[in-house]
Amino acid sequence: MTQGFIVAGTDTGIGKTVFSAALTGAFAANYWKPIQAGIEGETDTQTVARLSGLPEGYCLASAYLLKTPCSPHLAAEIDGIAINPARLELPDTTRPLIVELAGGLMVPITRAALQIDFVGYWQMPVILCARTSLGTINHTLLSVEALQRRELPLHGIAFIGEENADTERTICELAGVRRLGRLPWLPQLDAASLRAAFLQDFRLEDFQ
């Protein structure tokens, strides 16, 4: 891996943080979640630090930590914080960088800017995480169309969940997008089991 990737989801709660941890660990990359909304319990940055298997220092601090667990634009308003887009510049790192977005591409960051606007500004290739359960074809094709309409680089799709071969094939064929692999739900989730599952169905050369 050279520059790194933006990890986006088709919707929320699909497992992209766990996928980000696997990708970060596999390439000894830096991880950065620009905005974390909802910080009760373990944050996504702490989850990636725990599951990546990397030593301290690989996971970078978020630009904004918002207490309220909802869309960043509303969470910031509830918390009394004004999000300054200038603070969302990519960190300067010597390692590859994995940037995890807060949910889907069309999530509002402010009342005037969507998350996909920052994807366009950063100009890093996107890995789209898609669940394999019912409804994913619609969500995934809409997300792909949004990226393609803005001519943003989509590296491929990472599926998360139980095997659904026809759904995965249908999405990739209709979208004309590469299938990177599938990360299953793991009964025991730790750094070792995650790394083993990632290496079983993903090829490292596909991320070069």
C-alpha positions as CSV (number, residue, x, y, z in Angstrom):
1,M,0.0,0.0,0.0
2,T,1.3,3.5,-0.8
3,Q,-0.9,6.5,-0.1
4,G,-3.8,4.7,1.7
5,F,-7.5,4.6,1.5
6,I,-10.8,6.2,2.7
7,V,-13.1,3.6,4.2
8,A,-16.7,4.5,3.7
9,G,-19.9,2.5,4.5
10,T,-23.1,2.1,2.6
11,D,-24.9,2.9,5.9
12,T,-24.1,2.9,9.6
13,G,-23.3,-0.1,11.9
14,I,-22.1,-2.4,9.2
15,G,-18.7,-3.2,10.5
16,K,-16.4,-0.8,8.7
17,T,-14.5,0.0,11.9
18,V,-13.6,-3.7,12.2
19,F,-12.6,-3.8,8.6
20,S,-10.6,-0.6,9.1
21,A,-8.8,-2.3,12.0
22,A,-7.9,-5.3,9.8
23,L,-6.7,-3.1,7.0
24,T,-4.7,-0.9,9.3
25,G,-3.0,-3.9,11.0
26,A,-2.3,-5.7,7.7
27,F,-0.3,-2.8,6.4
28,A,1.0,-1.2,9.6
29,A,-0.8,2.0,8.5
30,N,-1.9,5.0,10.4
31,Y,-5.6,5.2,11.2
32,W,-7.6,8.4,11.4
33,K,-11.3,9.0,12.0
34,P,-11.8,12.7,11.4
35,I,-15.1,12.9,13.4
36,Q,-16.4,10.6,16.0
37,A,-20.0,11.2,17.1
38,G,-20.9,9.2,20.2
39,I,-18.1,8.6,22.7
40,E,-19.8,6.6,25.4
41,G,-17.8,3.4,25.9
42,E,-15.0,2.6,23.4
43,T,-14.5,5.0,20.6
44,D,-13.8,3.7,17.0
45,T,-10.2,4.8,17.3
46,Q,-9.8,2.8,20.5
47,T,-11.4,-0.2,18.8
48,V,-9.0,0.0,15.9
49,A,-6.1,0.4,18.3
50,R,-7.2,-2.8,20.1
51,L,-8.0,-4.9,17.1
52,S,-5.2,-3.8,14.7
53,G,-2.5,-5.5,16.8
54,L,-0.2,-2.5,16.3
55,P,1.7,-0.7,19.1
56,E,0.6,2.7,20.5
57,G,1.0,5.6,18.1
58,Y,-0.5,4.2,14.9
59,C,-4.0,5.5,15.6
60,L,-4.2,9.3,15.3
61,A,-6.5,11.5,17.3
62,S,-9.8,12.6,15.8
63,A,-10.3,16.2,14.8
64,Y,-13.6,16.2,16.6
65,L,-15.0,14.0,19.4
66,L,-18.7,14.6,19.8
67,K,-20.7,13.2,22.7
68,T,-24.1,12.9,21.0
69,P,-24.5,9.6,18.9
70,C,-26.1,11.0,15.8
71,S,-25.2,12.6,12.5
72,P,-22.1,14.9,13.0
73,H,-23.8,18.1,11.9
74,L,-26.5,17.6,14.6
75,A,-24.2,16.1,17.2
76,A,-22.0,19.2,16.9
77,E,-25.0,21.5,17.3
78,I,-26.3,19.7,20.3
79,D,-22.8,19.7,21.9
80,G,-22.4,23.4,21.2
81,I,-19.4,22.9,18.8
82,A,-18.8,24.5,15.4
83,I,-17.1,22.2,13.0
84,N,-14.4,24.0,11.2
85,P,-13.6,22.3,7.8
86,A,-10.0,23.6,8.0
87,R,-9.4,21.1,10.9
88,L,-10.3,18.2,8.6
89,E,-7.1,18.4,6.5
90,L,-5.4,15.0,6.2
91,P,-2.8,14.3,8.8
92,D,0.8,14.4,7.6
93,T,2.2,10.9,8.0
94,T,5.1,8.8,6.8
95,R,3.0,5.6,6.7
96,P,-0.1,4.7,4.6
97,L,-3.2,6.4,6.0
98,I,-6.6,4.7,6.6
99,V,-9.3,7.3,6.9
100,E,-12.6,6.0,8.3
101,L,-15.7,8.1,7.6
102,A,-18.6,8.6,10.0
103,G,-21.3,6.4,8.3
104,G,-22.3,6.8,4.7
105,L,-21.1,9.2,2.0
106,M,-24.1,11.5,2.2
107,V,-23.9,12.1,5.9
108,P,-23.9,15.9,6.7
109,I,-20.8,17.1,8.4
110,T,-22.2,20.7,8.7
111,R,-25.4,22.3,7.4
112,A,-23.4,23.2,4.2
113,A,-21.1,20.2,3.6
114,L,-21.6,16.4,3.1
115,Q,-19.1,13.8,3.9
116,I,-18.6,13.1,0.2
117,D,-17.5,16.7,-0.3
118,F,-14.4,15.9,1.9
119,V,-13.8,12.7,0.0
120,G,-13.6,14.9,-3.2
121,Y,-11.2,17.3,-1.4
122,W,-8.9,14.6,-0.1
123,Q,-8.7,12.7,-3.4
124,M,-7.8,9.3,-1.9
125,P,-9.1,6.1,-3.3
126,V,-12.3,4.8,-1.6
127,I,-13.0,1.3,-0.3
128,L,-16.8,0.9,0.1
129,C,-17.8,-1.4,2.9
130,A,-21.2,-3.1,2.2
131,R,-23.2,-5.6,4.3
132,T,-24.4,-8.8,2.7
133,S,-27.9,-8.8,4.2
134,L,-31.2,-7.8,2.6
135,G,-31.2,-4.2,1.2
136,T,-27.6,-4.0,0.5
137,I,-27.9,-4.0,-3.3
138,N,-29.9,-0.8,-3.3
139,H,-27.6,0.9,-0.7
140,T,-24.4,-0.1,-2.4
141,L,-25.4,0.8,-5.9
142,L,-26.6,4.2,-4.8
143,S,-23.2,4.8,-3.0
144,V,-21.3,3.7,-6.1
145,E,-23.4,6.0,-8.3
146,A,-22.7,8.9,-5.9
147,L,-18.9,8.4,-6.2
148,Q,-19.0,7.9,-10.0
149,R,-21.2,11.0,-10.5
150,R,-18.5,13.1,-8.8
151,E,-15.7,11.1,-10.6
152,L,-14.2,10.1,-7.3
153,P,-11.8,7.1,-7.3
154,L,-13.5,3.8,-6.0
155,H,-10.9,1.1,-5.4
156,G,-13.3,-1.7,-4.7
157,I,-16.0,-3.1,-2.4
158,A,-15.4,-5.0,0.9
159,F,-18.3,-7.1,2.0
160,I,-19.1,-7.7,5.6
161,G,-21.3,-10.4,7.0
162,E,-22.4,-13.9,6.1
163,E,-21.7,-15.2,2.6
164,N,-24.3,-14.1,0.0
165,A,-22.5,-15.0,-3.3
166,D,-25.3,-13.9,-5.6
167,T,-25.7,-10.5,-4.0
168,E,-22.0,-9.8,-4.0
169,R,-21.7,-10.9,-7.7
170,T,-24.8,-8.8,-8.6
171,I,-23.5,-5.7,-7.0
172,C,-20.0,-5.9,-8.5
173,E,-21.3,-6.8,-12.0
174,L,-23.9,-4.0,-12.1
175,A,-21.6,-1.4,-10.6
176,G,-18.5,-2.5,-12.6
177,V,-16.5,-2.5,-9.4
178,R,-13.9,-4.9,-8.0
179,R,-14.8,-7.3,-5.2
180,L,-12.0,-7.1,-2.7
181,G,-13.2,-9.8,-0.4
182,R,-15.6,-10.6,2.5
183,L,-15.1,-10.3,6.2
184,P,-17.4,-12.6,8.1
185,W,-18.9,-11.9,11.6
186,L,-16.5,-13.5,14.0
187,P,-17.7,-15.3,17.2
188,Q,-14.5,-14.3,18.9
189,L,-13.2,-10.9,17.8
190,D,-9.6,-10.0,18.7
191,A,-6.6,-8.9,16.8
192,A,-5.4,-12.5,16.0
193,S,-8.8,-13.8,14.8
194,L,-9.4,-10.6,12.8
195,R,-6.1,-10.8,11.0
196,A,-6.6,-14.5,10.2
197,A,-10.1,-13.8,8.7
198,F,-8.8,-10.8,6.7
199,L,-5.9,-12.7,5.2
200,Q,-8.2,-15.7,4.4
201,D,-10.4,-13.8,1.9
202,F,-8.5,-10.7,1.0
203,R,-5.4,-10.5,-1.1
204,L,-2.8,-8.0,0.0
205,E,-1.8,-7.3,-3.5
206,D,-5.3,-6.0,-4.3
207,F,-4.5,-3.0,-2.1
208,Q,-1.3,-2.1,-3.8
